[in-house]
Amino acid sequence: MEGHPFVTGQLATLLWSGAVTPDYFQVMRTPLLAGRVFTEADGEMSAKVALVSASTARQFWPGENPIGKYIRVVWEQERRIVVGVVGDVRQFDLAGKTPSYLNGAFYMPYPQSTALDRRMPAAMTLILRAAANAPQLAGDLRRLVASVNPNAPVSEIRTMDAAVAASTSSSRSLMWLFISFGAAALILAAIGAYGVVSYSTAQRTYEMGVRVALGATRRNIFGLVLGQSLRLVLTGLALGVVAALAQTRMMAGFLYGVTATDPLTFLAVSLLLIITGLLAGYLPARRAAGVDPMVALRSE
């Protein structure tokens, strides 16, 4: 499966191509949207056929039925007729991003496939869907291939989970980097909020004494100081949400399975920051609530 120069009408472009057998789409659970999939009759000597992805069909034949249209690989003399349209797949990464030099995707039957040397590809990828555990299946598969052709090497056997994990390794590394930065920022924010509230409370010791002397309860003083910490967090949170919304377009390319403006994510982060602010203000508020009014009044 690779990029092939491809001609449709008079337009030459580069598409990702896959040489597959008839059961490929069933095994990979790729839906057939129109036409038909390959059959055993699509052999080396039969008419050249191809399937295109849904996005490719929309790009090259907008508003038209792609079934019956013709395409041609540059080094092939015979054109291929489009016999079906299948669903788009995430071929390169889970975000669905396709390299800019590719303009779509099409499939050809394996017996009809030709590589750059105009020959059938010498290597192939065997895809199995099985209920057996991976280590046992790997051994059985190697023995099966050896029984058919002892000279055919089986270079690598891995599960789809392993393939997906390998394709997302760079994204996971970036995710953990962002999590580390976020955790460090959260800790610094908590320390900063604690320091500001603690210092401000210490400077208002006399005020607290006066308030208690005038009838304020410990609960009133506790709520006053804790409210100051909460106001700091809410102010920073409002500015942070505005900044985050402004950066959504840049972050969209790093996300999978969630939108850049996901309300649950914003709500969860907001609750986390509010809880952090309350915890940061708890100790200063508790100390302020326990102040002795006589000591506080003599502090000036």
Steps between C-alpha positions, in 0.01 A plus 500: 500500500663820383459822308443460125493767226145487380310645203127575488392665178781743417597561866811336641538484877636278776272268695559246771434155356445158650524162330251280686322166476117468492458438876708800604208737550301244700796425727575870553126580526527772240145574378403472135310818409427437134564240232679181593821377659758284326429134427712201402402573139709820509816317400812583307341436161162665566403864448691744718284627786539728800316622806527856627444649843198721563705820532686421177172450315371833630821676400529376143134445411300748713128446467553206262479125532863377496399146401608445141755783499854425390837551664848396392828445679761698305716201400203280403367503146151376585257718691325372810126528540364606839267224621439614858532765767609411854512701820792721592752353745762650729795362308779717641391599852194508722445869432427410138765735366628410153838623374462812288657334196217243484163595355297191572500121513409208276526121514585242235469120508823336611529281184474819289735714705822635357785673679751749359679218317166411334495166679277358770630607846736241646392569859156498656335554835276218624214622720314254723201544727511226764395429858825324592759673714778675308805291610332170411367638172845629400653154531215333313523757221874451454453122478215542251705724271798263524280205401387687186836652406805449724683777313239768577622704800259624765677810621264640761177399671315747720149571615291792381524648849879496468481660155272775630724555803804535275320750277405713800835491683597854398155631592518329839844649566362843417198435721718409801710809436189718511378317812836565669486867412138517613576330833795733560284801419227374735749456786648845441151649486410335831822624662445848360139517616600375845780756527285793387208412728728421795689829464182700450342338805807576713480867393134512601546358848386825663195511273412146601526595866268795448249286314499240779469772763198639313328164497632311200502126556782262417292377208475856364878547519564158349264573208653845449853367454394196301295723273811706426682187385201398290482841332865472399439160344182606321674804352786287371256234380301752296818627331618142442173392337514796262861416410415130456211578265733721297743207458245237399593502131865431579415217743245327275772311312627336821161368614321173432153404617436843653446847358718797586198666663371193685276637779567208736876561479459870577263418787736238649801733481299786652389282792857381553632857514222613733570210738872585486424862586279398793769268634762774463285742698391253768800532732516884495122510553524258792778703663303822453186345648695398812657842566462642851340847466704642791827386343386625159409845633836534676684406179473855361 
